């Protein structure tokens, strides 16, 4: 009490040393231990002295103790001789302070900084009406200053939400409100919303508001707002996830406008007429209600029966005219035709001679006119006709003579368009090139030898071509430095081959003066490839070997105790799908059936395509042929649909369907940068002439079935693949394709003049899905001892991509190295049934479906499974299925029929956090056991 009085009793006349004495007394008492005498507290003020009151540069902040980690409180003041902390009204012991002193260079005043640590135990042991708090007190010569009170609290976050969001089904454009009350915690938790595991940013979407008391508000629901929503609460201690709420935005069906009334169903009398409407404006979606009311209306109608016209009786004959004729007429009025009836048949007027042959001609009776005059008139007409015929024949003979003379007088620089078919052929076994428009070709064009000029005039090589303007440049003129070019307008040959798909060509020796034409054997005509298999409840897979086309029948798609013979075919004839405008056929026409078969689960049809997939440059459609033979669009690949699903991979399209039929992919190029992938390959074979060797360069759509057709044709002709095929990116920029032979070994081989380069029009390549496009070249050895051939084949698009095929081969079949036609051979068994047809064991598949089809609080459902398998579009299709996970796995089976990459699927499942077992590490015994259990369950 005496220390407190001494420290606190200083007045205005107190000695200047009293503050220092008080501090010393306090320090001595504090050293004896904090809490031994709580009455010895530091005074609130010290007698005044000259100087400045302390000013706090840094005051203690509120703090939270996380787990068992102590927190540090600090404060800094100037000028300050001493700074001490007071916590909950009691002074903190001097030994618990860490003090640092410095000098402020600008003011010369002392700056003191003090730290203390507060532990979790100290806060828990405090039981007061308010939170644990601490405050700094600083002294200077003038007096004391106090800092703000800093509270210290233990941080925590409860596990359970006070209110989890609840799933809802709302109509489109309706309001969605999801409530969320986060768990209790210190400090209060901040709330974030997730949709399908992705954070929602309300600042980027004005339609979403997350600011109202942690609730999620969607002002106008859209179809894209369907999904799994999760409330995420977090503070400095932990994060908590609410249960997931599934939001389904449905669309109630709406009627379209009524059609026009139909015509009356009876031609005449009482009948009915009708009009109809469809529930497609909009169509019901995601469980929305179907339209209420009638889709067809009928009303009665009465049609007037048509009355056919009938003639009245003939009138009386008229007075005889000066021409010795009289007339009579009748009218179609008994009755007149009405209500669409037919008009009367026959003449409405008749005339006849009224003098019985006694009429006067040139003042003489008719019977007195001499017959010689009549005969002389007939002779004049006869002789005039004969004279005109003689003149016409003479003109025709002169024209033919001049034409043949002009055909035989051309030089090496100018040829008829049919001469292009000599040693370098631009062939299509099914149709002739479109040469109806005059085109100008610059650069070397494939020509016949001069030896064959006369032969070409004596026998035609192809069907007649329309007039075509061809410009060629003579190699002789090039060697002389002359730049002039000759022009020639080709005419049709008088004789042609029969029209058809099978053209027979033979190679004859030039000395025999018979057409010297490339050796192309007659190609067989195939209309389709076909395979079949019998499938039951266990499902299976139907594969068309080496075509890229396959059909996956899921387990359970066919009812139990039923079996069907399912077939699949590829049209190899003329496509029935005729392109409209700029639309291009990108795939083969694939038919699967029987068409009347009904499946309970969508099946997967895989169709190869040749497009370089890019939504920026292509608009790709799936089309189906109707029973009437017309093609109608099923869907655009980028559209949202619940009737079917299209997944476009770089080389194939996997389609989930529920009805069989004929399907094909078409593409509409959006820009000139749209690219078709072409496969270029070179085949070679000996011709009938032992010194000649034929090269055939193919440019076909990059689909396995298109290349298989080429391989089949070449096998029939004895051709050999000389280099592994390569891909050429052909742009839709209207520039043509050039094919040329380069680097032919001199003194060993030669190619006929003007035949080393060929140019194919853009339209011929861009629509090359009709039949395989190829160009042929004929090389000649100088001596029979030459058995090795090396050259380059350059295939390039003008202002586009280029590929080089390096030919290095032996022309002797015994020494030739075989090159495989297909990098991966399909199964020799086109039909696989039961568990062996699937990559995922049935027991594993059942567990995956049971796990992901069930809604989960953390949002790890089938949508996560789809996302991890790169299925991010048109998820509403899977939502309409009874087991979305099973359909997703069916799509995975279709995409991985060759690799069966179970490891990637296992990694995807592990990322989701549903399984910790890699499917790829399942032992063979486990697989066999799973299949055995599966067989027992299904009565096998």
Protein Blocks (a to p, Z undefined) as FASTA:
>chain_A
ZZmmmmmmpcfklcfklmmmmmmmmmmmmmnoghjammlccdfbdcddeddddddfbdcd
ddddehjaccdddddddddfbdcddeehiacdfklpccdddddfknopacddddddddfk
lmmmpccfbdcddddddddfklccdddddddddddddfbdfbdcddddddehiacddddd
dddddddddddddeehiacdfklmmkbcckggoiacdfbacfklgccdddddddfkbccd
dddddddddddddddddddddddfbfbdcdddddddddfbccdeehiacdedjfbdcddd
ddddddddddddddddddddfkopacdddddfbccdeehiacdedjfbdcddfkgopace
ehiafklpcfklmmmmmmmmmmmmmmmmmmmmmmmmmmmmmmmmmmmmpcfkbccfklmm
mmbccddfkbccdfkbccddedjdddddfklmmmmmmpcfbdcddddddddddfklmmno
pabdcdddddddfbdcdedjbdcdddddfklopacddddddddddfbdcddddddfkopa
dddehklpacdddehkacghiacdddddddfbdcfbdcehjbccfbdcdddddfkbccfb
dcddddddfbdcdfklpccddddddfkopacdfbdfkbccfkbccdddfkbccdddfbdc
ddddddddfbfkbccdddddddddddfblkbccdddddddddfklmmmmmmmmmmnopac
fbdcddddddfehpacddddehiaehkbccdehilbccddfklmmmmmmpccdddddddd
fbfklmbdcdddddddehiadddddddddfbfklpccddfbfbdcdfblbaghjklpmbd
fklmmmmmmmmmpccfklpafklmmmmnopaghklmmmmpmblmlmmmmmmmmmmmmnop
aklmmmmmmmnopaccdfklpcfklmmmmmmmmmmmnoZZ
